[in-house]
């Protein structure tokens, strides 16, 4: 099965913990191999909290996530 993954680190402080993009990527690669999955691409978001204040409303702003989801076609049931 072909898969894509999305990884994200919201703050620079997280990169010093076991939550860095490199750590996440390594874990995903190992898991994919163990499960027999073919990893096509990893979409990365670094130092982006994903939320910003816009006129009093919270707005999602995760560019890599949007890029990953863009090719998907959602069909109504």
N, C-alpha and C positions, 0 to 999 in steps of 0.2 A: 504494500500500500504506500502511495506517495503522500507525504505530509509536509506542511510548513509549520513553523513555530514562531511565537512572538515572545520576546524577552524584554524586560524593562528594569531600569534602575532609576528611581525618582530623585535621589540626592547623591552627592559625592560621598557622603558618609557611608552609604550602603556599599560602595565599592571596596571599603576597607573591611567589611564583614564577609561572611560566606555567601553573600548575595550579589556579588559582582556579575557583570555581563559574562565575563570569561567563565566563572563558576557555573552559571546557568547554562551557558552554551555547552560546556563539557558534560554536564549531567544529561542534557537533552540528547547529545550525540550517543552517549553510552546507552541510555534508555532505548533510543531508536534502534540501535544495533541489536540489543538484547531482544527486542520485540519483533525484529525482522521488518522494520519500517524503513522506507527510503526517504531520507530527509532532503527535500528539494531546496529549501531556503529557510533562513532564520531572519526574521525582521527584528531590528533592535531599536530601542528607545532609551537614550541615555540622558540623565539629569533633566528629566521632564516629569513634573508631578502629574501631568495629564489633565489638570484642571486649572482654569484661570477665571478670574472674576471679570465678567463682561456685562456692564450695565445692571449689576445687581443679581445676575443669574449666573450659575456655574455652567461653563461650556467645556466640553471635552475637546482636547487638542492633542491627540496622539497621531501624529503624521504617519509613522510606520504602521500602526494598527490600521489606519484608514487605507494605506497602500495594500496591506495584506488582504483586507476584506473587499477591496474594489472589484476584483474579477468575479466575485461570487454573485450568482443570480439567485434571488430568492423567489421561489415559485409558490403562489398561494395554493392551499390545499382545497 
